[in-house]
Amino acid sequence: MVAVIAEALAGAEFAPAGVTITGLGVGDSLVTLWRSYDDVREALPGYRRVVMNDASFITDHAAPLNRPVRYEVEVLSGPSGASRATADPVTVHSDTGFIMDALLPHSAVPVVGERRTNGDVYLRSPALSALEYNADISIFKIMGSDKPMALFGQRMAEMGLDTSLGTRSAAENARLKNLLKSTAQLVFRPLPEWGDIGLPGVIYLANAQATQVPVNVLMGGELTWWDLKSDVVAAPAIRVLTATFTWGDVAILYNTWGDKQASVEAAAAAAGEAPTWLFDLKHPLG
């Protein structure tokens, strides 16, 4: 029988949650892991229709903060057939929100709603004050009619979300700057008490422009403002396809394994790289 247990993981600086799945049975099971909180239900990024065998432990690096979260395992197929199991709600407690690289959780920068110490990265007053909901609309004028026709598409998710930040510490400013320079897609995990515009607990943002304003740095201070306006986008999904190279392939294409390795080494030398195991995986035929 499939079972799922969720827990807040202590000791991690970016406040993740852990999900343990057991009882899938021996053999491949096709599984989707769902995350629900407030009135949001979404597949956990990277865990839609994945293959598991018997049991698995999953870390939700972007768990919503300070609110009950429920994880549900949906088994689409497997040794025991289709089934569902839901964990008891878990609350990941945190004194801060986080802004982080969508694919690199350890890049997380803690963010507070109000500055308490010089080491805080804090939300400035314009932040979280308004959202835009745009739709693509084309207007066509019709001969003989004073009312044009409108063709429109689905209204998009939130746009123009202001997450303007401030820092009063050179170290925290450098950390935030490194994060923003490393990626244009961010994960923003606000606390429930921030703003009155009904923000979800996990927001994936496409940030095209980040403006750094050193307010008093030239006068010896450390106050820096960051103007950030981003659009809400879908969570990133990465699928990696690894080609397999079998002993049968070697037998067909080469007389000996040494011949195969010689081919790879020659290709690595021509490319100016070392004949490592990774190069062998990328170029199995040399």
N, C-alpha and C positions, 0 to 999 in steps of 0.2 A: 504494500500500500504506500502510495506516494505521501511524503510528509515534508513540510517546509518550516524552518525556524529562522526568524529574523532577529538581529541584535545590533545595538550600537557598538562600534568598535572603539574601545578606549585607547588612548595613547597616540592616535594619528592626528597630525596637526590640521588636517582638512576635514575632520569629522565625518568619516564614511559610515556606512552600515554594511553588515555582513549577512548573507543569506545562505543557509545550508539546506540542500535538497537531498533527500534520501528516498530509497524504496522504488527507484525507477525500474529495477530489474536488470539482469545481465544481458547486455546487448544494446544496440543503438536506440535511443529514444529521441524523437523530435519534439523540442520543448520551446515554449515562449514564456518569459518571465515578465509579469506585469507589476507595475508600481502604481498605487492609488493613494491619493491624499486630497483633502478638501473635496472639490468636485472634479478632480482631474484623474483620469485613468490612462496610462501610457505604457507602452512596452519599454522595458529597460534598454537603453541604447546598447547595441551589440548582442542582445539576447532575444532576438526575434527569430524563431525557427532555427535554433541551434541544436546540434547533436550532443547528447550526454549519455553516459553509460553508468548506470546504477546510482551514482551519487555525485554531487558537485558542491563546491563552495564558491560563491560569487561575492565580490566586493562592489557595492554601489558607491562609487567615488563621489557622486554628486547627489547624495540623499538630501531630500528636503529637511530643513532644520526647524526644531521647536514646534513640531506639529505631528500628530499621529500619522504614520505611513504604514500601509498594508501591502505585502508582497504576495502575489498569487502565481502559482506555477500551473501552466496549462500544457498538459502532455497531449500532443497531437497524434502521435503514434509511438509504439514501442512494444516491448515484450508483454506488458500488462494491459495494453490497449490504451485508449484515450481516457484521460481523467483530469481532475483539477484538485488543487490543494491550496489553502490560504493560510498564511502565518498570522499569529496574533499581532495586533498593531505594535509598532515600535516607534519611539520618539528619540531622535538624535538631538541631544541638547548642545547648544553652543551659545557663547556670549557674543559671537560675531557672525556676520555673514561672510561670504567668500566670493572672490572673482578669480577665475582660473582658466588655464588653457583647457579646451574641451578634450584634448587627447593626452594631457600631461597633468594629472591631478596634483602632483607634488609641487607644481608651480603656484599653488593657491596662495592668494594674498588675503589676509583677514581684513574685513571692512566693518567699520562701526557706524552707527547712525549719528552719534554725537561724539566729538573728540573728547577723550579723557586724559590722554597723555601725549607727549610729543611724538611717540612712536606709533601713533594710530594712523592708519589710512581711513579717512572718514568721508561720508557722503556730504557734499556741499548743498547749500539751500536750494538750488534749482533742481536737484535730482528728484526723480520719481514723482514729478508734479503733473505730467501730462503724457498721453499716448495718442498716436495717430492710427487710424484704421483706414487704409487706402484700398481702393478698388480700381482696376483698369477699366475706364469707360471711354468709348469712342462715340462722338456725336456726328450724325450725318443729317445734313439739311435735305429736305424732300421738296422737290418742285411742286408748287401749288399748295403747300401746307405751311402754316406759321409755327408748327411744332416739329422740331427735328426728331429723328429716331436716335435712340441710345442703345448701343450694344455694350454690355458690361460683363465682366468676369466675377469670379468669387472674391469677396472681400478678404484681404490678406490679414495675417496676424498682426500683432502690435508692431508699429514702426515708430522711429524717433524716440525710443526710450532713453531718457537722459540719466546717465549714471555718473555724473560729474563728481570727481573725487579731489580731495586735498591731502597733502602730506606736509608735516612739519619736521620731518627727519630725513637726513640725507640717505640713510641706509634704507628706509622704507620707500623713499622715492626711487632709488636705484632698483629696488626689487620690483616695484610696479612698472618702471620703465622697461626692464628686461622682459617682463611678461608681455607687455603691449607690443614690443618689438618682435617677439617670437611668434606671434600668431594674430590673425584678424578674426578668429572665431573664439568667443569666450563663453564660459558658463558663469552665470550670475545666480547666486543662492541667497536671496534676501530673507530677512527675518520677518515673521508675520506682522509685526507691529510697524513696519516701514511703509509709509505712504498710505493713501486712501484710494488707490486705483485698482485694487484687487489683483496684485501680482501673484502669479503661481510660484511655488516653492523652488522650482528649477527653471531657469530661462537660458536658452542657447541664443547667443547674440552674434550677429555679424557686424563687426566694427570697422568701417571703412576708413575712418579718420580719427586720430587721437591727437588733440592739441595740448601741448605742454606750455604752461605759462609760469615762468619763475617769478613770483610776485615780488619778493624782496631779496632774492639771492645775490643780486649785484651790490646790495647794501650789507652783506654779511649774514643775512638770515637764511632760513631753510624752508620757507613757506613756498610750496609749489602747488598750482592748480592744474588739474587735468580736465579738459572739456571732452566728454565722451557722449556721443549719440549713436545708438545702435538700433538695428532692426532685429526683431525676433525671427529666428529661423528654426528649421528642423534640426534635431540632433545629428551629428555626423555619424556615418556608418562606414566601416572599413571591412572589406572582404579581401583576404589574401589567398591567392591560388598558388599552391606549391606543386610543381610537376614531380612525379615519381619516376625514378630511373631504376629498373630492376636488374637482377643478375641475368635474366633472360635477354634483356636489351644488350647487355655487354657481350653475351655469347654470340648474338647475331651480328653485332657491328665490329667487334674486336676479337683478335685471337686470344689475348690474355688480358687480365685486369691491368697489368703493367702497361700494355699498349694504350689502354684507356687513360690511365693516369699521365702517361707521357703526352698524350694529346691535350689534356687539361693544362699541364705545366707549360707546354709550348704556347697555348692561348693566353695564359696568365702573363708569361714573359712578354708576349707581343702587346698586351694591354698595359704593361708596366705595373702589374699587381703581383702580390704574392699568391702562390697556389694554395690558398687556404681551403678549408672545408666549405666555407660560405661561397667562395668562388666556384668550387666544384658543384655545389647545388644550383648556382645560377647558370653555369655553363657545363652541363654534364657531358656534352659531346666535344668539349674543347672549343 
